């Protein structure tokens, strides 16, 4: 294994909080800085796959999870590689329910390739099912993107309880690295929610906030990440700042 390799899950049981955008943006930025990066699409909606590939993929992680095959790795560029997803993942929980050591399948697949990478980033589905359980069992870092709204903030307890269970029973290394505030707006509501999060969670909340930006939603339509699509946008600037904060947390320059 590479010295200091990081396996990071971006997870939240709620959809629309920026998991895919964060995975694609951070992965692309790290790759542009010379890091060897593998991004894994674990969501049946395959939005990460669509945002990085021009056209559909002929391969999917589904076959590796249920068919005892190796991870299908697609080169996006020399430093950035993708394991694509497909709609078949929607049935994976059911198909894996009776598999032996079913919660460790992804970890074993990653073990076969992790020596090739500095970072492995996993885009989790919007649920706390078997696929997310596999991601947490394989990861040593978990980052939770969270919209600055009341209900998503209250949902943190459910996620934390799930991670605690994984750490106790399956993977002692699993822990919440931090909470990333996304879709932040310069409104009283966003400011109050942010203030409450920082008061309750302290340094667990990243200093960087991802501002709400229309180009973030537009970028996937062009099969591009936000940094490539609109490098001068607030979204691109915020994700670059977040990547630097993340690297600093890991002791990297």
Beta strands, then each sheet from edge to edge (+ up, - down):
strand 1: 6-10
strand 2: 37-41
strand 3: 73-75
strand 4: 80-83
strand 5: 119-123
strand 6: 141-147
strand 7: 176-184
strand 8: 205-211
sheet 1: 3+ 4- 2- 5- 1- 6- 7- 8-
end
